[in-house]
Amino acid sequence: MEYYKKLKTELHAMAGQMMDETVTVVSARPLSPQEAIGKPDRTDFPILKGKEVMVEAVFRDYRGHAFTDMPGNFQGSLQAVMDLDLQTDFERAVFIATFNAVMRDAGRISNTVHCRDSEPKICAEQLPAFITEQFGNPKIAFVGFQPAMLEQLSQSFMLRVIDLDEDNIGADRFGLTIEGPENTEDVLSWGDIIVATGSTCVNGTIGYFLNKKPVVFYGVTVAGPAALYGYHRFCPCAG
């Protein structure tokens, strides 16, 4: 869990005398799909299919979000969050959502609350121009299933896509065959850049995608880690 040590050290430094203040993390309940993403233009986002849930951490007047496939409830102080062992996806989601909320309270980040309604479509439409501006015309190794982004990118770039969801693996989506995790190394070697879900910082796989080639993480989950570690992050419509 070496990756999370720096995050814990940074959280402790930001919190200072606030370690006894309460953080409320709402998950299952969890945030309903409508609370998390509203009513988007399409219905194939994983959160709408029940594949993921959104954890929301509330610290003072600020919220931080993190995706996970492991729902649960937590309420406690920042010290209690610091004391989590981070051995499960839910504990890591609690920690990352809290880290995002505290970073927002400190004025160090924005865009920590998931976009809603028509905004996921608007976000995806902006991604091809972002990739072109930053990287030209690369082959893209795409990690995770974000249908709106994949639909847009597939019109302009060569893509290969890796996902963990067995319902997606082997399926044809936008003229692309979704590949399973056993092909990860081959896909990453093939791509000029990696575009990966920020949820990798919750499921513990983020280290696998670092220091290989240029990587862009998308989404609210990675807001705080991206700011701390200096990752490229794409999340223009989050609140």
N, C-alpha and C positions, 0 to 999 in steps of 0.2 A: 504493500500500500504506500510505497514511497511517493507516488505521484501526489497523494493527498496531504502529505506532510507540509508542503509549502503552503497549500491552501489553508490548512489549519493554523499555521503560524501567522498568515496574513489576517485571517479572521480574528485571531486573538489580538493582534496589533490594532485592528480597526475598532474592536469592541471595547478595549480598555476597561473602564469602570462599568460598562454596560453588561458584563457577563451574567449578571443575575436577572436581566430583563427577560420578559417572556416572549417566546416565538410560538406562534400557533401555526402548525402545518396541517392543512386540510387536504386529504387525499381520499379516500374511500370511506368518508362520504362517497366517493371522491368528487372532485369537481366534475360535474356532468359535462358531456361533450358540448352542450349549448353554452355552459358557463365558460369553458375553456376556449372554444373556437367559434361560438355563435352558430350562424347558419350559412356556411360557405356555399359557393356556387356548385360544388361537387360533393359526392358522398363517399369517395374512396380513400379519404384520409384514414390512417390507422386508428386515430382516436375515435372516429365515428363508427368504426367497425368493432370497437371494444378490445383492440389489440394493445392499447396503451392507456394509461391514465395520466392526469396532470396533477402533480403535487404543487400546492401553493403555500409558500411560507409568508407570513405577515410579521414584519418587524417594524414597530412604531407605525408610521403611516405608509410604509412601502411594502410592495409585494414582489416576490421572486418566484418564478415558475421553473419546474423541471419535469420532463417526461420520465415515466418508468412503466414497466410492465408488472410491477409489484405494488398493489395498493396497500394502504394502512393509515393509521392515525398517529399523530405525535403532538404533544403540547409540553413545553418546558422552557427552560432558560437557554441562553446561548451557551452557557457552560455545559448544560445537558447535551446540546448538539455537539459540542467539542468532544464530549466523552463517548460519543457513539463509536463503535469499533469499525464501522463502514465495511462490514463483511457481507452485507446483502444489498441488492439493488434498491430496496426501499430506504435503508439507512443512508445510502449514498444520495438518493433523491432528496431526502430531508436535508442533508448537509448542503448539497449544491443549491437547492432552492433558497435555503437560509443564507448561504454565502452571497447569492445574487441579491437578496433583499437588503442585506447589510451593506454590500457594495453600493447599492442604489441610495441607501440612506446617507452614506458617506459622500455622495455626489461624484462617485468615480465611474459610474456606468449609467446608461439608460436602456430602454428597450428590454425590460425584464418580464413583461407580461405578454402572453401569446396574442398574436393578431386575430381578428375576428371577421366573420361575415365575408365580404368581398375582398378583404385585405390579403388572404393567402394567394388569391389569383393575381392581385396587383404585385405582390412580392415576387412570385414566380416569373411574371412577365419582365421584371427588371433584371433577373439573374443572367440571361445571356449577354446583355450589354456589360454587366459587371465583369463576367469572365473574359470577354473580349478585351475590355479596357486593361485588365490586370495581366492577362496571360496570352492574348492573341487568339489563336485557333488550336487549342490543345485537344488531345484525346483525354477524355475525362473518365476516371475510375470513380464511380458514384457509390457511396456507402449509405444504405438505408433506402426505404421506399417512401419517397415524397412525390406523389403522383403529379401534382401541378408543376413542380420543378422539372421532373423528368419529361413531361409532355413538351415543355418549352425548350429544354436543352436538346431534345432529340431532333428538333427541327434545324439545328445549327451546328451540332458537334457530333463527333464519333463518341459513343458512350458504351461502357459496360457497367452493369449494376449488380451489387451484392446486397442480399438481404437475409435476415435470420428467420423471417416468417415463412413457415413451410407452405402456407397457402399461396404465397407469391412465387416461391422457387420453382423454376421451370415454366412459369407462365409467360405469355407474350403480353407485354405492356408497351404500347406506343412503338411497336416494331422492334422492341428489345426483349431478349430472353433474360429473365431475372435469374441470376446465378446464386448458388448457395455459398456458405462460409468456407467450404472446402476449396473453393476457387480463389480465395482472397489474395493469396500471394501472387498468383498468375495475373489477376486483374490489376492489382496495384503495380506490378512490374510493367504491364502493358500501357497504363495511363501516363500521360505527361504530368497531370495534376490529379489530386484527390479532392473530391467534394464529399464531405462526410457529415452525417447527422451529429449535432452537438450532444445528443443523448449518449454518445460513446463515453462521455465523462461520468455518466451514471452507471452504465453497465460494465465499466471497468476495462474497456478495450481501447480507450483513447490513445494510450501509449503505443499501440501497434501502428498507428497511422502517422506518428510524428517522426521527424528526422529522416524521412524516406525521400520525399520530393515536395514541392509546394502543395499545401493543403488549405482548403477553405472549409470551415465548419459553419453549418447553417442552424438557425433556430435560437430560441430563448434559453434553453438549458445551459448552454456554454457561455452565457454572457459574462459572468464573473471570471471564470478561468481564462477566457479569451483575453480579457483586459489585463489580467495578471501576467499571463505568459506571452502575450503579444501575438496571439494567433490571428490570421485572417478570419473574420466572422461576417457572414451575410445574414442580416435580419432587419431589413429596412422598415417594416411595418409594425413591429411590436410596439406595445405601449410602455 
